[in-house]
Amino acid sequence: MKYFIPLLICFFSNMLYGQDIENLLNEAHTLEATFKEHSALEKYLEVQRIQPLNQTALYKCAELLGKIGAREKNTTIRDKKYSNAFSFSKMLLKNYPNSDLAHESMSIVLGRLALTKSGKEKVDYVKEIKQHAEQAIKINPNNFKAWHVLGRWHYEVSSLNFIETTAIRLLFGGMPNASFKLAVKAFEKAAEINAKFCLNFLELAKSYHKLNQTNKATLILKHLVNLPNTNEDDPEIKLKALGYLKSWN
């Protein structure tokens, strides 16, 4: 009896603790599904404070900080959010190195950071982005976000200016195998896995347009604007699609 009561207290404490985490995660998921990403982020941050190495919380904190940061007009605030996203992603990768989500997360965070840079600074991220995206796909071939990142990698590398191209030749010892055709292939694979990913269709259309296949690009954009909104960014993505439709026709 002397040991039974403390064990019983410990058992029920752990059970309630687990329920608290589960409830917070469920609340965060519901908030995210109803396009309340700032509130969802607060819940995921609360989970991470209680359970610092919770895999879901680390992944979602990195993801939402990156998405919210990308909408930020103030570059100082944006870069701070990107820096925090990188910290969560780094912690996720360190503790879950065999998780496709960890590698996907790092590829996305590095991709966002790269887009804020130019010249050699931008090129420095190139190799790592591709490595993490490919590792995520190797672990889980159905990780559509990793396929999307790989598509963006091909698109962005194929769009580098002369100075950036020179820097990347030095980094790789020559130009890496990147093309708009390979971008299309990766984006189409992502679309095959997730047919409601609006951003992916926008980038797919842009890649076809780069290949001078404007009719196909236009059809994709028309398909995109009729898709349901699945996150806070989709209305803005559709406005961009309408802008491309107007300028390409």
C-alpha positions as CSV (number, residue, x, y, z in Angstrom):
1,M,0.0,0.0,0.0
2,K,3.0,2.3,0.8
3,Y,4.1,2.1,-2.9
4,F,0.7,1.5,-4.5
5,I,-0.7,5.0,-3.9
6,P,2.3,6.9,-5.4
7,L,2.2,4.5,-8.4
8,L,-1.5,5.1,-8.8
9,I,-1.0,8.9,-8.7
10,C,1.8,8.7,-11.2
11,F,-0.4,6.5,-13.6
12,F,-3.3,8.9,-13.5
13,S,-1.0,11.9,-13.9
14,N,0.6,10.4,-17.0
15,M,-2.8,9.5,-18.4
16,L,-4.1,13.1,-17.9
17,Y,-0.9,14.5,-19.2
18,G,-1.3,12.4,-22.4
19,Q,-4.9,13.5,-22.7
20,D,-3.9,17.2,-22.4
21,I,-1.4,16.8,-25.3
22,E,-3.9,15.0,-27.4
23,N,-6.6,17.6,-26.7
24,L,-4.2,20.5,-27.6
25,L,-3.2,18.8,-30.8
26,N,-6.9,18.2,-31.7
27,E,-7.7,21.8,-31.0
28,A,-4.7,23.0,-33.1
29,H,-5.8,20.7,-36.0
30,T,-9.3,22.1,-35.9
31,L,-8.1,25.7,-35.9
32,E,-5.8,25.0,-38.8
33,A,-8.6,23.3,-40.8
34,T,-10.7,26.5,-40.3
35,F,-7.9,28.8,-41.6
36,K,-7.0,30.1,-38.1
37,E,-3.3,29.4,-38.4
38,H,-2.1,32.0,-35.8
39,S,-4.3,30.4,-33.2
40,A,-3.3,26.9,-34.3
41,L,0.4,27.9,-34.0
42,E,-0.2,29.0,-30.4
43,K,-1.6,25.5,-29.6
44,Y,1.3,23.7,-31.2
45,L,3.7,26.0,-29.4
46,E,2.0,25.1,-26.1
47,V,2.3,21.4,-26.9
48,Q,6.0,21.9,-27.6
49,R,6.5,23.8,-24.3
50,I,5.0,20.9,-22.4
51,Q,6.6,18.2,-24.5
52,P,9.7,19.7,-26.2
53,L,10.4,16.8,-28.5
54,N,6.8,16.1,-29.7
55,Q,7.2,15.3,-33.3
56,T,3.9,16.7,-34.5
57,A,4.4,20.0,-32.6
58,L,7.9,20.5,-33.9
59,Y,6.8,19.9,-37.5
60,K,3.7,22.1,-37.3
61,C,5.6,24.9,-35.6
62,A,8.2,25.0,-38.3
63,E,5.5,24.8,-41.0
64,L,3.2,27.5,-39.7
65,L,6.0,29.9,-38.8
66,G,7.2,29.6,-42.4
67,K,3.8,30.1,-43.9
68,I,2.9,33.0,-41.6
69,G,6.3,34.5,-42.2
70,A,5.9,34.3,-46.0
71,R,2.8,36.6,-45.8
72,E,4.7,39.1,-43.6
73,K,5.4,42.5,-45.3
74,N,7.9,43.5,-42.7
75,T,11.1,41.7,-43.8
76,T,12.6,41.9,-40.3
77,I,9.6,40.1,-38.8
78,R,9.5,37.7,-41.7
79,D,13.2,36.8,-41.2
80,K,12.7,36.3,-37.5
81,K,9.8,33.9,-38.1
82,Y,11.9,32.1,-40.7
83,S,14.8,31.8,-38.2
84,N,12.4,30.3,-35.6
85,A,11.0,27.9,-38.2
86,F,14.6,26.8,-38.9
87,S,15.2,26.2,-35.2
88,F,12.2,23.9,-34.9
89,S,13.0,22.1,-38.1
90,K,16.6,21.6,-37.0
91,M,15.4,20.2,-33.7
92,L,12.9,17.9,-35.6
93,L,15.7,16.6,-37.9
94,K,18.1,16.0,-35.0
95,N,15.6,13.9,-33.0
96,Y,13.8,12.2,-35.9
97,P,16.5,11.8,-38.6
98,N,14.7,8.9,-40.3
99,S,11.4,10.8,-40.6
100,D,10.4,12.0,-44.1
101,L,8.6,14.9,-42.4
102,A,11.8,16.1,-40.8
103,H,13.6,16.2,-44.1
104,E,10.6,17.7,-45.9
105,S,10.4,20.4,-43.2
106,M,14.1,21.3,-43.6
107,S,13.9,21.4,-47.4
108,I,10.9,23.8,-47.1
109,V,12.5,26.1,-44.5
110,L,15.8,26.3,-46.4
111,G,13.8,27.0,-49.6
112,R,12.0,29.9,-47.9
113,L,15.4,31.2,-46.6
114,A,16.9,30.9,-50.1
115,L,14.2,33.0,-51.7
116,T,15.1,35.9,-49.4
117,K,18.7,35.9,-50.6
118,S,20.6,36.6,-53.8
119,G,23.9,35.7,-55.4
120,K,26.2,33.4,-53.4
121,E,24.0,33.5,-50.3
122,K,21.1,32.0,-52.3
123,V,23.3,29.4,-53.9
124,D,24.6,28.2,-50.6
125,Y,21.2,26.7,-49.8
126,V,20.8,25.0,-53.2
127,K,22.6,21.7,-52.4
128,E,20.9,21.1,-49.0
129,I,17.4,21.8,-50.3
130,K,17.6,19.1,-52.9
131,Q,19.3,16.6,-50.6
132,H,16.6,16.9,-48.0
133,A,13.7,16.8,-50.5
134,E,15.2,13.7,-52.1
135,Q,15.8,12.0,-48.7
136,A,12.2,12.7,-47.7
137,I,11.0,11.1,-51.0
138,K,13.3,8.1,-50.5
139,I,11.8,7.5,-47.0
140,N,8.3,8.1,-48.2
141,P,7.6,8.3,-52.0
142,N,4.1,9.7,-51.3
143,N,5.3,12.8,-49.5
144,F,3.7,15.3,-52.0
145,K,5.3,18.3,-50.3
146,A,8.8,16.9,-50.9
147,W,7.9,16.3,-54.5
148,H,6.7,19.9,-54.7
149,V,9.9,21.2,-53.2
150,L,11.9,19.2,-55.7
151,G,9.8,20.8,-58.5
152,R,10.5,24.3,-57.0
153,W,14.2,23.4,-56.9
154,H,14.3,22.6,-60.6
155,Y,12.3,25.7,-61.4
156,E,14.4,28.1,-59.3
157,V,17.8,26.6,-60.4
158,S,16.7,26.8,-64.0
159,S,15.8,30.5,-63.4
160,L,19.0,31.6,-61.8
161,N,20.7,34.7,-63.2
162,F,24.3,34.8,-64.5
163,I,26.0,35.6,-61.2
164,E,24.0,32.9,-59.4
165,T,24.7,30.4,-62.2
166,T,28.4,31.1,-61.9
167,A,28.3,30.5,-58.2
168,I,26.4,27.3,-58.5
169,R,28.9,26.0,-61.1
170,L,31.6,26.5,-58.4
171,L,29.5,24.8,-55.8
172,F,28.6,21.7,-57.9
173,G,31.7,21.7,-60.1
174,G,29.4,22.4,-63.0
175,M,25.7,23.0,-63.5
176,P,23.5,20.5,-61.7
177,N,20.9,18.5,-63.7
178,A,18.0,21.0,-63.5
179,S,15.3,21.9,-66.0
180,F,11.8,23.1,-66.4
181,K,10.9,19.6,-67.7
182,L,12.1,18.0,-64.5
183,A,10.2,20.7,-62.6
184,V,7.0,19.6,-64.4
185,K,7.7,16.0,-63.7
186,A,8.0,16.6,-60.0
187,F,5.0,18.9,-59.8
188,E,2.9,16.4,-61.6
189,K,3.9,13.7,-59.2
190,A,2.9,15.9,-56.3
191,A,-0.5,16.5,-58.0
192,E,-1.0,12.8,-58.5
193,I,-0.6,12.3,-54.7
194,N,-2.6,15.4,-53.7
195,A,-5.1,16.7,-56.2
196,K,-6.1,19.7,-54.0
197,F,-2.7,21.3,-53.5
198,C,-3.4,24.7,-55.1
199,L,0.2,26.1,-54.9
200,N,1.5,23.0,-56.7
201,F,-0.9,23.6,-59.6
202,L,0.2,27.3,-59.8
203,E,3.9,26.3,-60.0
204,L,3.1,23.5,-62.5
205,A,1.4,26.0,-64.8
206,K,4.3,28.4,-64.5
207,S,6.7,25.6,-65.5
208,Y,4.6,24.7,-68.6
209,H,4.6,28.4,-69.5
210,K,8.4,28.4,-69.3
211,L,8.3,25.5,-71.8
212,N,6.1,27.6,-74.1
213,Q,3.2,25.3,-73.5
214,T,0.8,28.2,-72.8
215,N,-2.4,26.3,-73.7
216,K,-1.6,23.5,-71.1
217,A,-0.6,26.1,-68.5
218,T,-3.9,27.9,-69.1
219,L,-5.9,24.8,-68.6
220,I,-4.1,24.0,-65.3
221,L,-4.8,27.6,-64.0
222,K,-8.5,27.2,-64.9
223,H,-8.6,24.0,-63.0
224,L,-6.8,25.6,-60.1
225,V,-9.3,28.5,-59.6
226,N,-12.1,25.9,-59.2
227,L,-10.4,23.9,-56.5
228,P,-11.7,24.2,-52.9
229,N,-9.6,26.3,-50.5
230,T,-7.7,24.1,-48.1
231,N,-5.6,26.7,-46.3
232,E,-5.2,30.5,-45.7
233,D,-2.9,30.9,-48.8
234,D,-5.3,29.5,-51.4
235,P,-7.4,32.6,-52.1
236,E,-4.2,34.6,-52.8
237,I,-2.8,31.8,-54.9
238,K,-6.0,31.9,-57.0
239,L,-5.7,35.6,-57.5
240,K,-2.2,35.1,-58.8
241,A,-3.6,32.4,-61.1
242,L,-6.2,34.8,-62.5
243,G,-3.5,37.4,-63.1
244,Y,-1.4,34.9,-65.1
245,L,-4.5,33.9,-67.1
246,K,-5.1,37.5,-68.0
247,S,-1.4,38.2,-68.9
248,W,-0.9,34.9,-70.8
249,N,-4.0,35.3,-73.0
